Amino acid sequence: MAVMIHSKYGYEPPEWVQADARLDRWYKDKKRRANKHGAFSLDKNKEVRHETTSVCKNQWY
C-alpha cells in the first residue's frame, strides 16, 4: 500500500498532494493576476459614455 500523506484535503498519495499544490499555486496566481489587471470585474465590461465626444463635434461648427 502506498504511503498516505495528510494534506489539507485529507489523506492522499504523494502524487496527489503534489498535484493539489500545483493547482493551488496556479489558482492563487490566476486570482492575483485577475485582481491586478481588473479581469472579471463587472465595472470593466460596462461601456462608459462621455459627453466630451459630442462637445468636440459641436466645436467645429
Backbone as a chain_set.jsonl record, in Angstrom:
{"seq": "MAVMIHSKYGYEPPEWVQADARLDRWYKDKKRRANKHGAFSLDKNKEVRHETTSVCKNQWY", "coords": {"N": [[0.851, -1.185, 0.0], [0.476, 2.243, -0.742], [2.174, 5.054, 0.685], [0.36, 7.217, 2.654], [-0.306, 10.649, 2.834], [-1.066, 13.258, 5.045], [-2.927, 15.917, 4.058], [-4.306, 19.203, 3.418], [-6.624, 18.461, 2.247], [-7.239, 16.006, 3.179], [-6.241, 12.538, 3.652], [-3.919, 11.547, 1.293], [-2.258, 10.115, -1.611], [1.271, 10.732, -2.293], [1.657, 11.768, -4.92], [-0.785, 12.949, -5.544], [-0.887, 14.939, -3.635], [1.165, 16.604, -4.499], [0.112, 17.355, -6.977], [-2.198, 18.703, -6.128], [-1.0, 20.83, -4.778], [0.269, 22.144, -6.91], [-1.975, 22.911, -8.428], [-3.263, 24.561, -6.563], [-1.37, 26.655, -6.343], [-1.424, 27.595, -8.98], [-4.096, 28.457, -9.187], [-4.184, 30.427, -7.215], [-2.344, 32.259, -8.283], [-3.677, 32.906, -10.628], [-5.973, 34.208, -9.63], [-4.701, 36.368, -8.389], [-3.534, 37.691, -10.557], [-5.868, 38.351, -11.947], [-7.089, 40.141, -10.191], [-5.157, 42.104, -10.164], [-5.059, 43.078, -12.804], [-7.642, 43.747, -13.3], [-9.355, 41.929, -14.436], [-12.33, 40.094, -14.962], [-13.918, 41.886, -13.705], [-16.913, 43.485, -12.927], [-17.434, 46.127, -13.455], [-15.669, 46.766, -15.448], [-16.644, 45.779, -17.841], [-18.741, 47.381, -18.448], [-19.933, 49.861, -20.599], [-18.673, 53.074, -20.89], [-19.933, 56.219, -21.341], [-19.009, 59.318, -22.523], [-19.655, 62.765, -22.422], [-17.99, 64.443, -23.736], [-17.312, 63.753, -26.325], [-19.477, 64.484, -27.981], [-19.435, 67.202, -27.525], [-17.004, 67.936, -28.633], [-17.529, 67.528, -31.344], [-19.404, 69.51, -31.798], [-17.912, 71.787, -31.515], [-16.609, 72.328, -33.869], [-18.331, 73.504, -35.59]], "CA": [[0.0, 0.0, 0.0], [1.247, 3.486, -0.843], [2.204, 5.898, 1.876], [-0.639, 8.271, 2.583], [0.137, 11.876, 3.475], [-2.181, 14.098, 5.472], [-2.894, 17.255, 3.474], [-5.496, 19.96, 3.808], [-7.778, 17.81, 1.644], [-7.379, 14.689, 3.779], [-5.118, 11.642, 3.389], [-3.777, 11.324, -0.138], [-0.93, 9.67, -2.042], [2.185, 11.866, -2.543], [1.448, 12.356, -6.241], [-1.973, 13.794, -5.48], [-0.536, 16.105, -2.825], [1.935, 17.484, -5.381], [-0.815, 17.899, -7.967], [-3.037, 19.691, -5.44], [-0.174, 22.012, -4.51], [0.433, 22.861, -8.184], [-3.256, 23.531, -8.762], [-3.489, 25.658, -5.623], [-0.491, 27.759, -6.737], [-1.934, 28.111, -10.251], [-5.338, 29.179, -8.933], [-3.831, 31.625, -6.448], [-1.72, 33.186, -9.221], [-4.732, 33.359, -11.547], [-6.773, 35.187, -8.908], [-3.874, 37.55, -8.167], [-3.438, 38.399, -11.84], [-7.187, 38.894, -12.27], [-7.291, 41.32, -9.355], [-4.174, 43.121, -10.54], [-5.359, 43.631, -14.109], [-9.056, 44.086, -13.401], [-10.113, 40.93, -15.179], [-13.55, 39.584, -14.336], [-14.565, 42.961, -12.974], [-18.192, 43.811, -13.537], [-17.38, 47.513, -13.914], [-14.834, 46.864, -16.637], [-17.411, 45.429, -19.029], [-19.752, 48.397, -18.717], [-19.466, 50.894, -21.521], [-18.76, 54.401, -20.306], [-20.161, 57.247, -22.349], [-18.598, 60.643, -22.1], [-20.298, 63.83, -23.183], [-16.97, 65.239, -24.408], [-17.273, 63.439, -27.751], [-20.471, 65.311, -28.656], [-18.993, 68.592, -27.398], [-15.935, 68.129, -29.606], [-18.135, 67.632, -32.66], [-20.097, 70.786, -31.905], [-16.958, 72.889, -31.529], [-16.13, 72.571, -35.222], [-19.359, 74.198, -36.372]], "C": [[0.891, 1.239, 0.0], [1.162, 4.269, 0.461], [1.19, 7.021, 1.683], [-0.15, 9.464, 3.404], [-1.096, 12.699, 3.835], [-1.985, 15.498, 4.901], [-4.141, 18.004, 3.926], [-6.766, 19.378, 3.207], [-8.015, 16.411, 2.207], [-6.138, 13.848, 3.512], [-5.08, 11.288, 1.906], [-2.399, 10.75, -0.434], [-0.041, 10.889, -2.353], [1.979, 12.538, -3.895], [0.256, 13.317, -6.241], [-1.693, 15.068, -4.688], [0.244, 17.102, -3.68], [1.021, 18.132, -6.424], [-1.725, 18.96, -7.337], [-2.258, 20.969, -5.165], [0.022, 22.828, -5.783], [-0.847, 23.586, -8.578], [-3.559, 24.713, -7.846], [-2.641, 26.872, -5.99], [-0.992, 28.414, -8.023], [-3.179, 28.959, -10.019], [-5.086, 30.477, -8.177], [-3.219, 32.678, -7.367], [-2.757, 33.753, -10.189], [-5.597, 34.414, -10.886], [-5.995, 36.478, -8.692], [-3.774, 38.37, -9.445], [-4.769, 39.033, -12.225], [-7.448, 40.154, -11.456], [-6.37, 42.449, -9.784], [-4.556, 43.824, -11.831], [-6.832, 43.969, -14.301], [-9.867, 43.103, -14.207], [-11.292, 40.454, -14.322], [-14.229, 40.637, -13.471], [-15.864, 43.306, -13.687], [-18.177, 45.229, -14.085], [-16.606, 47.642, -15.216], [-15.661, 46.644, -17.905], [-18.487, 46.456, -19.362], [-19.158, 49.465, -19.621], [-19.695, 52.259, -20.888], [-18.917, 55.404, -21.433], [-19.769, 58.588, -21.766], [-19.277, 61.671, -22.992], [-19.273, 64.645, -23.974], [-16.918, 64.941, -25.898], [-18.28, 64.284, -28.524], [-20.077, 66.784, -28.601], [-17.914, 68.872, -28.422], [-16.496, 68.276, -31.008], [-18.776, 68.989, -32.846], [-19.118, 71.954, -31.965], [-16.514, 73.226, -32.935], [-17.125, 73.332, -36.074], [-19.321, 75.678, -36.133]], "O": [[1.928, 1.273, 0.662], [0.203, 4.15, 1.223], [1.184, 7.69, 0.65], [0.351, 9.307, 4.518], [-2.035, 12.824, 3.049], [-1.008, 16.179, 5.214], [-4.931, 17.494, 4.72], [-7.868, 19.754, 3.606], [-8.913, 15.708, 1.744], [-5.086, 14.394, 3.177], [-6.057, 10.801, 1.338], [-1.481, 10.873, 0.377], [-0.561, 11.965, -2.646], [2.113, 13.757, -4.003], [0.301, 14.373, -6.872], [-2.194, 16.141, -5.024], [0.012, 18.308, -3.596], [1.148, 19.322, -6.714], [-1.989, 19.995, -7.949], [-2.794, 22.069, -5.302], [-0.048, 24.057, -5.751], [-0.807, 24.738, -9.011], [-4.055, 25.745, -8.299], [-3.133, 28.0, -5.955], [-0.986, 29.639, -8.144], [-3.309, 30.046, -10.582], [-5.702, 31.502, -8.466], [-3.536, 33.861, -7.247], [-2.719, 34.936, -10.528], [-5.926, 35.42, -11.515], [-6.561, 37.566, -8.799], [-3.912, 39.593, -9.421], [-4.793, 40.136, -12.772], [-7.977, 41.133, -11.984], [-6.761, 43.616, -9.767], [-4.396, 45.039, -11.944], [-7.222, 44.433, -15.372], [-10.978, 43.426, -14.625], [-11.214, 40.432, -13.094], [-15.03, 40.303, -12.598], [-15.9, 43.407, -14.913], [-18.843, 45.508, -15.082], [-16.872, 48.548, -16.005], [-15.395, 47.268, -18.932], [-19.08, 46.406, -20.44], [-18.027, 49.909, -19.426], [-20.789, 52.555, -20.407], [-18.119, 55.428, -22.37], [-20.157, 58.939, -20.652], [-19.445, 61.448, -24.191], [-19.66, 65.464, -24.808], [-16.513, 65.808, -26.673], [-17.97, 64.755, -29.618], [-20.358, 67.533, -29.536], [-17.905, 69.944, -29.025], [-15.983, 69.077, -31.79], [-18.704, 69.566, -33.931], [-19.491, 73.028, -32.437], [-16.069, 74.351, -33.167], [-16.789, 73.762, -37.177], [-20.117, 76.418, -36.71]]}, "num_chains": 1, "name": "protein.A"}
